[in-house]
Amino acid sequence: MKPDTILAQAGSRRDANTGAISMPVHLSVAFQHPALGQSTGFDYSRTGNPTRQALEQTVAEYEGGAKALAFSSGLAAIDAVMRLFSHGDAIVVTEDIYGGTFRLFEQFGRPLNLRFLYVDTSDTGAVDRALRSPGVKGLFVELPTNPLLKVADLAALGKLAQARNILYIVDNTFLTAAACRPFDYGADITVYSATKYLGGHNDVLGGIAAAKSDELGERLAYLQNATGAVLGPFESWLLLRSLKTLPLRLKKHEENALIVAEFLNRHPKVKNLHYPGLVSDPGHAVLSGQSGSFGGMIAFEVDSRARVEHILASVKVFMFAESLGGTESLVTFPVVQTHAAFDADTLARLGLTDCLLRLSIGLEDADDLLNDLSAVLD
């Protein structure tokens, strides 16, 4: 089946006893064995649950991979991927990465003697040089980056990683496989905060790690079971429900985002606008060649911290909140919210100022979004 059909029928045809169109929620923790030495395929819900399995198999098929694992959060999924590396390994990482991922790597990876080399992954040459460093075993890329929306050339980086036998991981949270399939560009693993666009309704916390190969998939499955940060059956059902409308939602997110970005691009009080859907954006050409969507995320700066505080206190349609990817439009202040784990010098070097705001554009009427922004900017 084609990708949109896979999602439209996510979880269907899995209950032969009743013919249920919607995948049932299997809340049972334990499963009865037919006899000694026999199993229905399910023994204990941490190891495997029918509802979670339906989600994982749907995502694996949609991603074009061998196996997908559903975790209790996006960070739990990234933590499992981090555990694939060994004492002394180095990993090249996107420098303006989500603050929670940075905290995980710095506070929990470094004590395991993992080394993290942060580079601008939109600069292929910089990545190439970093990959030549001693002991590099992994490349971890966000596409686009959070919050500056820089765009890496996935295919070019895939060739570099393959040439050096380096594990290539792409955090595809902002675009999803509805827009971009990193496995087509050489990635070995994709990770998601499923809380965001995959869930899409701000009502479920979850994470996904998908593997291109059976071998990597089995290693991740072992880590998922051993560490226990699995997604519950009801949350798995919520994600199955949400996947059915993902392509439709993403189109509307992008449509609204382009309208908002064009408005902000013309506004005299907005500077340093970041949205790869604009032809003027440095990442536009690269992303248009590897993604069917530019996504629904925008970042921009205003002239002062005081104006930031005015905007956050005065918006009526946008909501001041940290998450993204839901039906509701949100505004976030990265330096005090999503990227509080970065020290002041790193924030300054990356250009994450106290005048920078990030917008997650939702599914509202675009005129309401423009009127809200116009009111708080003027």
DAKASUL-V233838 format. One record per residue. N is the residue number from 0. RES is the residue in three letters. SS is DSSP state (~ for helix, > for strand, _ for the rest). Layout:
[[N | RES | SS] [N | RES | SS]]
//
This chain:
[[0 | MET | _] [1 | LYS | _] [2 | PRO | ~] [3 | ASP | ~] [4 | THR | ~] [5 | ILE | ~] [6 | LEU | ~] [7 | ALA | ~] [8 | GLN | _] [9 | ALA | _] [10 | GLY | _] [11 | SER | _] [12 | ARG | _] [13 | ARG | _] [14 | ASP | _] [15 | ALA | _] [16 | ASN | _] [17 | THR | _] [18 | GLY | _] [19 | ALA | _] [20 | ILE | _] [21 | SER | _] [22 | MET | _] [23 | PRO | _] [24 | VAL | _] [25 | HIS | _] [26 | LEU | _] [27 | SER | _] [28 | VAL | _] [29 | ALA | >] [30 | PHE | _] [31 | GLN | _] [32 | HIS | _] [33 | PRO | _] [34 | ALA | _] [35 | LEU | _] [36 | GLY | _] [37 | GLN | _] [38 | SER | _] [39 | THR | _] [40 | GLY | _] [41 | PHE | _] [42 | ASP | _] [43 | TYR | >] [44 | SER | _] [45 | ARG | _] [46 | THR | _] [47 | GLY | _] [48 | ASN | _] [49 | PRO | ~] [50 | THR | ~] [51 | ARG | ~] [52 | GLN | ~] [53 | ALA | ~] [54 | LEU | ~] [55 | GLU | ~] [56 | GLN | ~] [57 | THR | ~] [58 | VAL | ~] [59 | ALA | ~] [60 | GLU | ~] [61 | TYR | ~] [62 | GLU | ~] [63 | GLY | _] [64 | GLY | _] [65 | ALA | _] [66 | LYS | >] [67 | ALA | >] [68 | LEU | >] [69 | ALA | >] [70 | PHE | >] [71 | SER | _] [72 | SER | _] [73 | GLY | ~] [74 | LEU | ~] [75 | ALA | ~] [76 | ALA | ~] [77 | ILE | ~] [78 | ASP | ~] [79 | ALA | ~] [80 | VAL | ~] [81 | MET | ~] [82 | ARG | _] [83 | LEU | _] [84 | PHE | _] [85 | SER | _] [86 | HIS | _] [87 | GLY | _] [88 | ASP | _] [89 | ALA | >] [90 | ILE | >] [91 | VAL | >] [92 | VAL | >] [93 | THR | >] [94 | GLU | _] [95 | ASP | _] [96 | ILE | _] [97 | TYR | _] [98 | GLY | ~] [99 | GLY | ~] [100 | THR | ~] [101 | PHE | ~] [102 | ARG | ~] [103 | LEU | ~] [104 | PHE | ~] [105 | GLU | ~] [106 | GLN | ~] [107 | PHE | ~] [108 | GLY | ~] [109 | ARG | ~] [110 | PRO | ~] [111 | LEU | ~] [112 | ASN | _] [113 | LEU | _] [114 | ARG | >] [115 | PHE | >] [116 | LEU | >] [117 | TYR | >] [118 | VAL | >] [119 | ASP | _] [120 | THR | _] [121 | SER | _] [122 | ASP | _] [123 | THR | ~] [124 | GLY | ~] [125 | ALA | ~] [126 | VAL | ~] [127 | ASP | ~] [128 | ARG | ~] [129 | ALA | ~] [130 | LEU | ~] [131 | ARG | _] [132 | SER | _] [133 | PRO | _] [134 | GLY | _] [135 | VAL | >] [136 | LYS | >] [137 | GLY | >] [138 | LEU | >] [139 | PHE | >] [140 | VAL | >] [141 | GLU | >] [142 | LEU | _] [143 | PRO | _] [144 | THR | _] [145 | ASN | _] [146 | PRO | _] [147 | LEU | _] [148 | LEU | _] [149 | LYS | _] [150 | VAL | _] [151 | ALA | _] [152 | ASP | _] [153 | LEU | ~] [154 | ALA | ~] [155 | ALA | ~] [156 | LEU | ~] [157 | GLY | ~] [158 | LYS | ~] [159 | LEU | ~] [160 | ALA | ~] [161 | GLN | ~] [162 | ALA | ~] [163 | ARG | _] [164 | ASN | _] [165 | ILE | _] [166 | LEU | >] [167 | TYR | >] [168 | ILE | >] [169 | VAL | >] [170 | ASP | >] [171 | ASN | _] [172 | THR | _] [173 | PHE | _] [174 | LEU | _] [175 | THR | _] [176 | ALA | _] [177 | ALA | _] [178 | ALA | _] [179 | CYS | _] [180 | ARG | _] [181 | PRO | ~] [182 | PHE | ~] [183 | ASP | ~] [184 | TYR | ~] [185 | GLY | _] [186 | ALA | _] [187 | ASP | _] [188 | ILE | >] [189 | THR | >] [190 | VAL | >] [191 | TYR | >] [192 | SER | >] [193 | ALA | _] [194 | THR | _] [195 | LYS | _] [196 | TYR | _] [197 | LEU | _] [198 | GLY | _] [199 | GLY | _] [200 | HIS | _] [201 | ASN | _] [202 | ASP | _] [203 | VAL | _] [204 | LEU | _] [205 | GLY | _] [206 | GLY | >] [207 | ILE | >] [208 | ALA | >] [209 | ALA | >] [210 | ALA | >] [211 | LYS | _] [212 | SER | _] [213 | ASP | ~] [214 | GLU | ~] [215 | LEU | ~] [216 | GLY | ~] [217 | GLU | ~] [218 | ARG | ~] [219 | LEU | ~] [220 | ALA | ~] [221 | TYR | ~] [222 | LEU | ~] [223 | GLN | ~] [224 | ASN | ~] [225 | ALA | ~] [226 | THR | ~] [227 | GLY | _] [228 | ALA | _] [229 | VAL | >] [230 | LEU | _] [231 | GLY | _] [232 | PRO | ~] [233 | PHE | ~] [234 | GLU | ~] [235 | SER | ~] [236 | TRP | ~] [237 | LEU | ~] [238 | LEU | ~] [239 | LEU | ~] [240 | ARG | ~] [241 | SER | ~] [242 | LEU | ~] [243 | LYS | _] [244 | THR | _] [245 | LEU | ~] [246 | PRO | ~] [247 | LEU | ~] [248 | ARG | ~] [249 | LEU | ~] [250 | LYS | ~] [251 | LYS | ~] [252 | HIS | ~] [253 | GLU | ~] [254 | GLU | ~] [255 | ASN | ~] [256 | ALA | ~] [257 | LEU | ~] [258 | ILE | ~] [259 | VAL | ~] [260 | ALA | ~] [261 | GLU | ~] [262 | PHE | ~] [263 | LEU | ~] [264 | ASN | ~] [265 | ARG | ~] [266 | HIS | _] [267 | PRO | _] [268 | LYS | _] [269 | VAL | _] [270 | LYS | >] [271 | ASN | >] [272 | LEU | >] [273 | HIS | >] [274 | TYR | _] [275 | PRO | _] [276 | GLY | _] [277 | LEU | _] [278 | VAL | _] [279 | SER | _] [280 | ASP | _] [281 | PRO | _] [282 | GLY | _] [283 | HIS | ~] [284 | ALA | ~] [285 | VAL | ~] [286 | LEU | ~] [287 | SER | ~] [288 | GLY | ~] [289 | GLN | ~] [290 | SER | _] [291 | GLY | _] [292 | SER | _] [293 | PHE | _] [294 | GLY | _] [295 | GLY | _] [296 | MET | >] [297 | ILE | >] [298 | ALA | >] [299 | PHE | >] [300 | GLU | >] [301 | VAL | _] [302 | ASP | _] [303 | SER | _] [304 | ARG | ~] [305 | ALA | ~] [306 | ARG | ~] [307 | VAL | ~] [308 | GLU | ~] [309 | HIS | ~] [310 | ILE | ~] [311 | LEU | ~] [312 | ALA | ~] [313 | SER | ~] [314 | VAL | _] [315 | LYS | _] [316 | VAL | _] [317 | PHE | _] [318 | MET | >] [319 | PHE | >] [320 | ALA | _] [321 | GLU | _] [322 | SER | _] [323 | LEU | _] [324 | GLY | _] [325 | GLY | _] [326 | THR | _] [327 | GLU | _] [328 | SER | _] [329 | LEU | >] [330 | VAL | >] [331 | THR | >] [332 | PHE | _] [333 | PRO | ~] [334 | VAL | ~] [335 | VAL | ~] [336 | GLN | _] [337 | THR | _] [338 | HIS | _] [339 | ALA | _] [340 | ALA | _] [341 | PHE | _] [342 | ASP | _] [343 | ALA | ~] [344 | ASP | ~] [345 | THR | ~] [346 | LEU | ~] [347 | ALA | ~] [348 | ARG | ~] [349 | LEU | ~] [350 | GLY | _] [351 | LEU | _] [352 | THR | _] [353 | ASP | _] [354 | CYS | _] [355 | LEU | >] [356 | LEU | >] [357 | ARG | >] [358 | LEU | >] [359 | SER | >] [360 | ILE | _] [361 | GLY | _] [362 | LEU | _] [363 | GLU | _] [364 | ASP | _] [365 | ALA | ~] [366 | ASP | ~] [367 | ASP | ~] [368 | LEU | ~] [369 | LEU | ~] [370 | ASN | ~] [371 | ASP | ~] [372 | LEU | ~] [373 | SER | ~] [374 | ALA | ~] [375 | VAL | ~] [376 | LEU | ~] [377 | ASP | _]]
//
